[in-house]
Amino acid sequence: MAKTAKSGLAIDSPGFFTDLPINKSHLSEHFGVARSTIWAWHKVAYYRVPNFKEAYPLKADGKIDKLAPLSPWQAWVLSLIGRLFKLYGTEERVKFYIQQNPDDFSSYTFKVAAKNIWNSK
């Protein structure tokens, strides 16, 4: 994968696919970005991507456990957001893209893309 910059992943980098949950620290190591960058992408996804927040498990008190490992779909969403930051440069533009193209981030789109990747190997 191309070396990444704080502003985002390389535009031509593939979406990130894993079949197991992954924590944000491992994701930042994989992408070569600071954990704070992952958290910035996470913030955008958490508030803008439909169902991202709901994909987290709940703690015993009923609150969302944001420190739990990311699901494979959530990790993939963050990889897309990283690419969008590289392409568009600002959080405002990334948020606008998500608003205009919510289906690009759906679990269905993820499943189709993952199936294509895993079947091609």
N, C-alpha and C positions, 0 to 999 in steps of 0.2 A: 504494500500500500504506500502511496506517496506520503512523504513527510507532511505533517499537518502544521498549521499555524494557529495561533490563538483565535484568529477570526473564523476559523472553521476548517473542516476537512477539505481535501482536494475535491474539486468539482467532479472529476472523473473517478473518484473512489467508489467502489461498490457499496451498496447497503451492507450493514453488518448483520450477519446471520449466526445465531447460536441456537442449539437445541436445549440448552440449560440456562437457568437464571444466572445473572452475572451482577456483581456489585459495581458501584460507580468507580471505585478505585481501580479495579481491573479494566474497566472500560476506558478510563483515562490513560492507563498504561498502553492499552492496545492502540488507541488513537494517537498517542504521543502528545496529549494536551494536559494541561493542569486540571486537577479535580475541580477547581473553581469554574473552569470552562464547561465541564460536564454539568455542574450545578446550574450554570447560566442557561444552558440548553434545556436542562430539566425544567427549570422555571417556566420557560416558554411552553414546553410540552404539557406541563402540569395544568396550566391555566388555559391553553388554547387548543390542544388536540383532543377531540372528543374521545371519551372513555379512558384516557391515559391515567387520570387520577383514580378512577374506579378499578383499575387493574391491580392496584396495590392491595395487599392483605390488610385486615383491620387488626389493631391491637386489642388487648383484653378490655380496654376502656371504650372501645368502639371507634376510636380515632384511626385515621389512615396512618400506616407505618411507612413513612417515606424513606426510612433507612433500610428497609427490606431490599434484598436483591431485586434487580429489574427482571421482568419477564423477557423472554426472547423478543416479543413484539415491542416492548418498551425500549429495549436496547436498539432495535432496528429504527424506531422512531427517532431516537436521539442521533443516530448516524445520519438520517435524512436532514434533521435540523442543522447538524454540523455542516453538511454540504450546502444547505441554503444560506447559512451565515457567510460561507466563502463566496457564494454567488451574489448575494444581495447586500452584504456588508453591514446592515443595521438590523437591530431587533425589530424595529417598526416594520420594515419591509418583509422580514420573515413572518411576523405575525399576520400581516396582510395576505401573504401567500397562503398560509395555513387557513385563514378565514375563507379565501376564495377557492381552495382546493382541499377540503377536508377528507375527501375520499382517498387522496394520495397517502393518507396516514391510517387508513382503516385496517382492522385486523384481517379483513378479507384480502386486501391488496398485499398485506404481508404474507399471508398464507400462499397466495398465488406466486408471488416472487420467490418465496422460500422453496416451494415445490419445484419451480423452474431451476433454481440453483442446485438443489439436492439431487434432482433427477439428471442433471447434466454431468454429474461426477461419476 
